[in-house]
């Protein structure tokens, strides 16, 4: 598993980006909207790990419980070569799936799934892009 980003729940992408700017963060690429997951997001890179800022789309409550508790950083994401194998490995260690695999706009339609570890940490597994030849893909 390769660390990819920290997920940050927020209500305003621009205000959140401005808050991270003094720490050296800047926008990595264009915003994305994912109706299937009920979110709009923005990736930031800079003074620390990559951040995925997320706001709920109108009518979606996917982030409501995190925001109601004042939780900003609410998940860690890892890119994995095989989603099924990685999920099975974590299930064997008592993790449970909270969101079945589905295509994600942020990752060009690659599958993502969310699991909660026994210590209650929410993690996202991201299906790695197919690799061709010997060139390693360092992109999102």
TORPA-4810 file (N, C-alpha, C, O; in nm, 3 decimals):
<nodes>
NODE_1_0.085_-0.118_0.000_0.000_0.000_0.000_0.089_0.124_0.000_0.190_0.130_0.070_X
NODE_2_0.051_0.219_-0.078_0.127_0.343_-0.089_0.039_0.460_-0.045_-0.069_0.481_-0.101_X
NODE_3_0.085_0.536_0.054_0.007_0.650_0.102_-0.022_0.745_-0.014_0.064_0.770_-0.097_X
NODE_4_-0.146_0.798_-0.018_-0.184_0.890_-0.125_-0.226_1.027_-0.074_-0.176_1.128_-0.123_X
NODE_5_-0.317_1.033_0.026_-0.363_1.164_0.074_-0.436_1.152_0.207_-0.469_1.043_0.252_X
NODE_6_-0.460_1.269_0.267_-0.549_1.282_0.382_-0.676_1.351_0.334_-0.669_1.451_0.262_X
NODE_7_-0.791_1.299_0.372_-0.920_1.358_0.336_-0.961_1.459_0.440_-0.961_1.430_0.560_X
NODE_8_-0.999_1.579_0.395_-1.034_1.690_0.484_-1.178_1.734_0.454_-1.207_1.781_0.344_X
NODE_9_-1.266_1.718_0.552_-1.405_1.762_0.537_-1.412_1.913_0.559_-1.350_1.965_0.652_X
NODE_10_-1.488_1.981_0.474_-1.504_2.125_0.490_-1.636_2.170_0.429_-1.708_2.091_0.367_X
NODE_11_-1.667_2.297_0.446_-1.790_2.352_0.391_-1.763_2.452_0.279_-1.856_2.493_0.209_X
NODE_12_-1.636_2.492_0.261_-1.601_2.591_0.160_-1.460_2.562_0.110_-1.362_2.581_0.183_X
NODE_13_-1.449_2.516_-0.013_-1.318_2.480_-0.068_-1.221_2.598_-0.072_-1.104_2.582_-0.039_X
NODE_14_-1.269_2.714_-0.112_-1.181_2.831_-0.123_-1.129_2.875_0.013_-1.011_2.906_0.027_X
NODE_15_-1.216_2.879_0.113_-1.174_2.920_0.248_-1.075_2.819_0.306_-0.978_2.857_0.371_X
NODE_16_-1.100_2.692_0.281_-1.010_2.589_0.333_-0.874_2.596_0.264_-0.770_2.583_0.328_X
NODE_17_-0.875_2.617_0.133_-0.749_2.631_0.059_-0.670_2.751_0.113_-0.549_2.742_0.132_X
NODE_18_-0.738_2.862_0.139_-0.672_2.982_0.192_-0.610_2.954_0.329_-0.504_3.006_0.361_X
NODE_19_-0.676_2.871_0.410_-0.623_2.838_0.543_-0.495_2.756_0.533_-0.408_2.768_0.619_X
NODE_20_-0.483_2.673_0.430_-0.364_2.589_0.414_-0.251_2.660_0.338_-0.137_2.613_0.342_X
NODE_21_-0.280_2.769_0.269_-0.179_2.840_0.189_-0.056_2.882_0.270_0.056_2.865_0.221_X
NODE_22_-0.071_2.936_0.392_0.049_2.975_0.468_0.141_2.857_0.503_0.257_2.876_0.538_X
NODE_23_0.087_2.735_0.491_0.167_2.616_0.519_0.235_2.564_0.392_0.296_2.457_0.392_X
NODE_24_0.224_2.641_0.284_0.290_2.604_0.159_0.206_2.523_0.064_0.257_2.471_-0.036_X
NODE_25_0.077_2.509_0.092_-0.009_2.429_0.005_-0.063_2.511_-0.112_-0.094_2.629_-0.098_X
NODE_26_-0.072_2.445_-0.227_-0.136_2.505_-0.344_-0.213_2.396_-0.418_-0.192_2.276_-0.398_X
NODE_27_-0.301_2.440_-0.504_-0.387_2.350_-0.580_-0.304_2.262_-0.673_-0.217_2.310_-0.746_X
NODE_28_-0.333_2.133_-0.669_-0.260_2.038_-0.753_-0.318_2.031_-0.895_-0.244_2.019_-0.992_X
NODE_29_-0.450_2.039_-0.905_-0.517_2.030_-1.035_-0.658_2.084_-1.021_-0.696_2.133_-0.914_X
NODE_30_-0.736_2.077_-1.127_-0.873_2.129_-1.124_-0.960_2.053_-1.024_-0.935_1.936_-0.993_X
NODE_31_-1.062_2.121_-0.975_-1.160_2.058_-0.886_-1.232_1.946_-0.960_-1.233_1.942_-1.083_X
NODE_32_-1.292_1.857_-0.885_-1.371_1.750_-0.942_-1.504_1.741_-0.868_-1.514_1.778_-0.752_X
NODE_33_-1.604_1.692_-0.937_-1.735_1.668_-0.878_-1.770_1.522_-0.901_-1.761_1.471_-1.013_X
NODE_34_-1.808_1.454_-0.794_-1.842_1.312_-0.801_-1.983_1.290_-0.747_-2.001_1.272_-0.627_X
NODE_35_-2.084_1.292_-0.836_-2.222_1.274_-0.791_-2.246_1.139_-0.723_-2.329_1.130_-0.633_X
NODE_36_-2.176_1.035_-0.766_-2.194_0.902_-0.707_-2.155_0.901_-0.560_-2.216_0.831_-0.479_X
NODE_37_-2.053_0.979_-0.525_-2.009_0.986_-0.385_-2.067_1.108_-0.313_-2.052_1.121_-0.192_X
NODE_38_-2.133_1.196_-0.387_-2.199_1.311_-0.326_-2.105_1.420_-0.279_-2.134_1.492_-0.183_X
NODE_39_-1.991_1.433_-0.348_-1.891_1.531_-0.304_-1.833_1.610_-0.421_-1.839_1.569_-0.537_X
NODE_40_-1.776_1.727_-0.385_-1.691_1.804_-0.474_-1.558_1.813_-0.402_-1.554_1.829_-0.280_X
NODE_41_-1.448_1.805_-0.477_-1.318_1.803_-0.411_-1.211_1.880_-0.483_-1.223_1.918_-0.600_X
NODE_42_-1.103_1.901_-0.407_-0.986_1.974_-0.457_-0.863_1.915_-0.388_-0.860_1.899_-0.266_X
NODE_43_-0.762_1.882_-0.468_-0.637_1.832_-0.411_-0.539_1.947_-0.393_-0.523_2.032_-0.481_X
NODE_44_-0.472_1.948_-0.276_-0.366_2.044_-0.247_-0.236_1.968_-0.220_-0.237_1.861_-0.161_X
NODE_45_-0.126_2.027_-0.264_0.007_1.972_-0.235_0.094_2.085_-0.184_0.071_2.202_-0.215_X
NODE_46_0.194_2.049_-0.105_0.282_2.153_-0.055_0.360_2.112_0.067_0.441_2.019_0.062_X
NODE_47_0.335_2.182_0.178_0.416_2.170_0.298_0.400_2.043_0.378_0.454_2.034_0.488_X
NODE_48_0.329_1.945_0.329_0.308_1.820_0.401_0.245_1.719_0.307_0.261_1.729_0.186_X
NODE_49_0.173_1.621_0.362_0.109_1.522_0.275_0.003_1.585_0.185_-0.054_1.689_0.219_X
NODE_50_-0.022_1.522_0.071_-0.129_1.568_-0.019_-0.261_1.569_0.059_-0.289_1.478_0.138_X
NODE_51_-0.340_1.674_0.037_-0.470_1.688_0.102_-0.580_1.684_-0.003_-0.565_1.738_-0.113_X
NODE_52_-0.690_1.619_0.031_-0.809_1.619_-0.053_-0.917_1.693_0.025_-0.976_1.639_0.118_X
NODE_53_-0.943_1.818_-0.014_-1.049_1.897_0.048_-1.181_1.852_-0.012_-1.192_1.839_-0.134_X
NODE_54_-1.281_1.828_0.072_-1.409_1.778_0.025_-1.525_1.855_0.084_-1.527_1.884_0.204_X
NODE_55_-1.622_1.890_-0.001_-1.749_1.948_0.042_-1.860_1.859_-0.012_-1.846_1.796_-0.118_X
NODE_56_-1.970_1.854_0.061_-2.084_1.775_0.017_-2.160_1.849_-0.093_-2.173_1.972_-0.089_X
NODE_57_-2.208_1.774_-0.189_-2.295_1.832_-0.291_-2.432_1.861_-0.230_-2.469_1.798_-0.131_X
NODE_58_-2.508_1.954_-0.286_-2.643_1.982_-0.234_-2.725_1.853_-0.226_-2.731_1.775_-0.321_X
NODE_59_-2.787_1.833_-0.110_-2.867_1.714_-0.088_-2.791_1.594_-0.035_-2.851_1.493_0.001_X
NODE_60_-2.658_1.603_-0.030_-2.575_1.494_0.022_-2.539_1.522_0.168_-2.511_1.636_0.205_X
NODE_61_-2.542_1.418_0.249_-2.504_1.434_0.390_-2.380_1.350_0.423_-2.354_1.320_0.540_X
NODE_62_-2.302_1.313_0.320_-2.189_1.224_0.337_-2.084_1.277_0.436_-2.015_1.198_0.500_X
NODE_63_-2.073_1.407_0.449_-1.974_1.466_0.541_-2.036_1.522_0.669_-1.965_1.569_0.757_X
NODE_64_-2.167_1.519_0.678_-2.239_1.586_0.788_-2.193_1.540_0.926_-2.173_1.623_1.015_X
NODE_65_-2.177_1.410_0.946_-2.141_1.363_1.081_-2.001_1.408_1.121_-1.976_1.440_1.237_X
NODE_66_-1.910_1.412_1.024_-1.774_1.457_1.054_-1.773_1.606_1.089_-1.712_1.648_1.187_X
NODE_67_-1.842_1.684_1.007_-1.847_1.829_1.031_-1.920_1.863_1.160_-1.881_1.957_1.230_X
NODE_68_-2.026_1.789_1.192_-2.101_1.813_1.316_-2.013_1.792_1.439_-2.032_1.859_1.541_X
NODE_69_-1.918_1.700_1.431_-1.826_1.674_1.542_-1.703_1.764_1.538_-1.619_1.759_1.628_X
NODE_70_-1.692_1.847_1.433_-1.576_1.934_1.421_-1.452_1.862_1.372_-1.340_1.910_1.389_X
NODE_71_-1.471_1.745_1.310_-1.359_1.667_1.259_-1.324_1.716_1.119_-1.409_1.715_1.030_X
NODE_72_-1.202_1.756_1.099_-1.157_1.803_0.968_-1.091_1.687_0.891_-1.143_1.644_0.788_X
NODE_73_-0.979_1.637_0.942_-0.909_1.527_0.876_-0.979_1.399_0.918_-0.973_1.358_1.034_X
NODE_74_-1.047_1.335_0.823_-1.131_1.221_0.861_-1.096_1.090_0.792_-1.150_0.986_0.830_X
NODE_75_-1.009_1.091_0.691_-0.965_0.963_0.636_-0.823_0.973_0.580_-0.775_1.080_0.544_X
NODE_76_-0.759_0.855_0.574_-0.630_0.839_0.509_-0.653_0.753_0.386_-0.731_0.658_0.391_X
NODE_77_-0.586_0.785_0.277_-0.605_0.710_0.154_-0.474_0.646_0.109_-0.366_0.704_0.121_X
NODE_78_-0.488_0.525_0.057_-0.374_0.447_0.010_-0.404_0.393_-0.129_-0.514_0.343_-0.155_X
NODE_79_-0.307_0.403_-0.217_-0.319_0.344_-0.349_-0.268_0.201_-0.340_-0.162_0.175_-0.283_X
NODE_80_-0.344_0.107_-0.398_-0.310_-0.034_-0.387_-0.310_-0.098_-0.526_-0.389_-0.059_-0.613_X
NODE_81_-0.223_-0.197_-0.548_-0.217_-0.261_-0.679_-0.338_-0.348_-0.709_-0.375_-0.364_-0.825_X
NODE_82_-0.400_-0.405_-0.606_-0.516_-0.492_-0.625_-0.617_-0.464_-0.514_-0.594_-0.498_-0.398_X
NODE_83_-0.728_-0.402_-0.551_-0.828_-0.361_-0.452_-0.885_-0.481_-0.376_-0.899_-0.475_-0.254_X
NODE_84_-0.917_-0.588_-0.446_-0.974_-0.706_-0.382_-0.880_-0.770_-0.282_-0.920_-0.804_-0.171_X
NODE_85_-0.754_-0.787_-0.322_-0.656_-0.848_-0.231_-0.631_-0.761_-0.109_-0.622_-0.812_0.003_X
NODE_86_-0.618_-0.632_-0.130_-0.592_-0.541_-0.017_-0.710_-0.538_0.078_-0.692_-0.536_0.200_X
NODE_87_-0.832_-0.536_0.023_-0.951_-0.539_0.108_-0.956_-0.668_0.188_-0.985_-0.666_0.308_X
NODE_88_-0.928_-0.781_0.124_-0.929_-0.911_0.193_-0.825_-0.915_0.305_-0.851_-0.967_0.413_X
NODE_89_-0.708_-0.859_0.279_-0.602_-0.854_0.380_-0.650_-0.776_0.503_-0.629_-0.818_0.616_X
NODE_90_-0.714_-0.661_0.479_-0.762_-0.580_0.591_-0.881_-0.646_0.662_-0.893_-0.637_0.784_X
NODE_91_-0.968_-0.712_0.586_-1.079_-0.785_0.650_-1.025_-0.894_0.743_-1.080_-0.917_0.850_X
NODE_92_-0.917_-0.960_0.701_-0.856_-1.064_0.784_-0.800_-1.007_0.913_-0.779_-1.079_1.011_X
NODE_93_-0.777_-0.876_0.913_-0.726_-0.808_1.033_-0.836_-0.727_1.101_-0.809_-0.630_1.171_X
NODE_94_-0.962_-0.769_1.078_-1.082_-0.716_1.145_-1.129_-0.579_1.098_-1.209_-0.515_1.166_X
NODE_95_-1.081_-0.532_0.984_-1.138_-0.410_0.926_-1.273_-0.446_0.866_-1.297_-0.562_0.830_X
NODE_96_-1.360_-0.347_0.854_-1.488_-0.373_0.789_-1.515_-0.267_0.683_-1.481_-0.150_0.699_X
NODE_97_-1.575_-0.311_0.575_-1.606_-0.222_0.464_-1.725_-0.136_0.501_-1.827_-0.187_0.549_X
NODE_98_-1.714_-0.006_0.478_-1.825_0.086_0.503_-1.880_0.146_0.374_-1.988_0.204_0.373_X
NODE_99_-1.805_0.131_0.265_-1.851_0.175_0.134_-1.793_0.080_0.030_-1.671_0.072_0.013_X
NODE_100_-1.881_0.010_-0.038_-1.838_-0.088_-0.138_-1.761_-0.019_-0.251_-1.778_0.101_-0.273_X
NODE_101_-1.678_-0.093_-0.323_-1.603_-0.034_-0.434_-1.695_0.032_-0.537_-1.800_-0.021_-0.573_X
NODE_102_-1.651_0.149_-0.581_-1.723_0.221_-0.686_-1.624_0.308_-0.762_-1.520_0.346_-0.708_X
NODE_103_-1.656_0.341_-0.887_-1.566_0.427_-0.964_-1.563_0.568_-0.907_-1.666_0.621_-0.864_X
NODE_104_-1.446_0.629_-0.908_-1.429_0.764_-0.852_-1.383_0.860_-0.960_-1.285_0.834_-1.031_X
NODE_105_-1.453_0.971_-0.973_-1.419_1.075_-1.069_-1.277_1.126_-1.044_-1.202_1.150_-1.139_X
NODE_106_-1.240_1.143_-0.919_-1.108_1.199_-0.884_-0.993_1.113_-0.934_-0.881_1.162_-0.949_X
NODE_107_-1.021_0.986_-0.960_-0.916_0.893_-1.002_-0.947_0.832_-1.138_-0.920_0.714_-1.162_X
NODE_108_-1.004_0.913_-1.225_-1.031_0.873_-1.364_-1.112_0.744_-1.373_-1.090_0.662_-1.463_X
NODE_109_-1.206_0.727_-1.281_-1.294_0.611_-1.284_-1.240_0.486_-1.218_-1.307_0.383_-1.214_X
NODE_110_-1.116_0.495_-1.166_-1.064_0.379_-1.093_-1.149_0.356_-0.968_-1.208_0.451_-0.915_X
NODE_111_-1.156_0.233_-0.922_-1.238_0.196_-0.808_-1.176_0.244_-0.676_-1.055_0.244_-0.659_X
NODE_112_-1.263_0.285_-0.584_-1.223_0.317_-0.447_-1.320_0.246_-0.353_-1.434_0.220_-0.389_X
NODE_113_-1.273_0.215_-0.235_-1.358_0.159_-0.130_-1.312_0.218_0.003_-1.196_0.254_0.019_X
NODE_114_-1.404_0.227_0.098_-1.371_0.278_0.231_-1.390_0.166_0.333_-1.486_0.090_0.328_X
NODE_115_-1.294_0.158_0.425_-1.299_0.060_0.532_-1.269_0.130_0.663_-1.203_0.234_0.666_X
NODE_116_-1.319_0.073_0.771_-1.284_0.123_0.904_-1.202_0.015_0.973_-1.241_-0.102_0.979_X
NODE_117_-1.087_0.056_1.026_-0.998_-0.035_1.097_-1.051_-0.060_1.238_-1.136_0.014_1.286_X
NODE_118_-1.001_-0.163_1.305_-1.047_-0.189_1.442_-1.025_-0.071_1.538_-1.096_-0.059_1.638_X
NODE_119_-0.928_0.017_1.508_-0.903_0.134_1.592_-0.992_0.253_1.552_-0.972_0.364_1.601_X
NODE_120_-1.090_0.228_1.463_-1.190_0.324_1.416_-1.136_0.426_1.315_-1.203_0.525_1.287_X
NODE_121_-1.017_0.403_1.261_-0.964_0.489_1.158_-1.030_0.454_1.025_-1.034_0.337_0.987_X
NODE_122_-1.081_0.556_0.955_-1.140_0.537_0.824_-1.030_0.547_0.720_-0.954_0.643_0.718_X
NODE_123_-1.023_0.446_0.633_-0.924_0.450_0.526_-0.994_0.431_0.391_-1.098_0.366_0.381_X
NODE_124_-0.935_0.491_0.291_-0.981_0.475_0.154_-0.873_0.398_0.079_-0.754_0.430_0.087_X
NODE_125_-0.915_0.296_0.006_-0.824_0.225_-0.082_-0.855_0.268_-0.225_-0.971_0.268_-0.266_X
NODE_126_-0.753_0.303_-0.299_-0.766_0.351_-0.436_-0.697_0.250_-0.528_-0.580_0.218_-0.509_X
NODE_127_-0.770_0.202_-0.626_-0.714_0.111_-0.723_-0.604_0.183_-0.801_-0.628_0.290_-0.858_X
NODE_128_-0.484_0.126_-0.804_-0.372_0.188_-0.874_-0.397_0.186_-1.024_-0.465_0.097_-1.075_X
NODE_129_-0.342_0.285_-1.094_-0.355_0.282_-1.240_-0.280_0.164_-1.298_-0.181_0.117_-1.241_X
NODE_130_-0.327_0.116_-1.412_-0.254_0.009_-1.480_-0.120_0.064_-1.524_-0.110_0.175_-1.576_X
NODE_131_-0.019_-0.015_-1.504_0.116_0.027_-1.542_0.152_-0.042_-1.673_0.125_-0.160_-1.693_X
NODE_132_0.212_0.035_-1.761_0.257_-0.021_-1.887_0.407_-0.002_-1.896_0.459_0.104_-1.862_X
NODE_133_0.475_-0.102_-1.942_0.620_-0.093_-1.955_0.687_-0.081_-1.819_0.637_-0.134_-1.720_X
NODE_134_0.799_-0.013_-1.816_0.875_0.003_-1.692_0.859_0.140_-1.630_0.923_0.170_-1.530_X
NODE_135_0.774_0.223_-1.688_0.757_0.359_-1.638_0.659_0.357_-1.522_0.548_0.306_-1.536_X
NODE_136_0.699_0.411_-1.410_0.612_0.417_-1.293_0.527_0.543_-1.300_0.578_0.652_-1.328_X
NODE_137_0.397_0.529_-1.275_0.305_0.641_-1.276_0.305_0.710_-1.140_0.265_0.650_-1.040_X
NODE_138_0.351_0.834_-1.135_0.353_0.909_-1.010_0.235_1.004_-0.997_0.227_1.081_-0.902_X
NODE_139_0.143_0.998_-1.091_0.029_1.088_-1.088_-0.077_1.043_-0.992_-0.061_0.944_-0.921_X
NODE_140_-0.186_1.117_-0.991_-0.299_1.086_-0.905_-0.372_0.976_-0.970_-0.473_0.929_-0.918_X
</nodes>
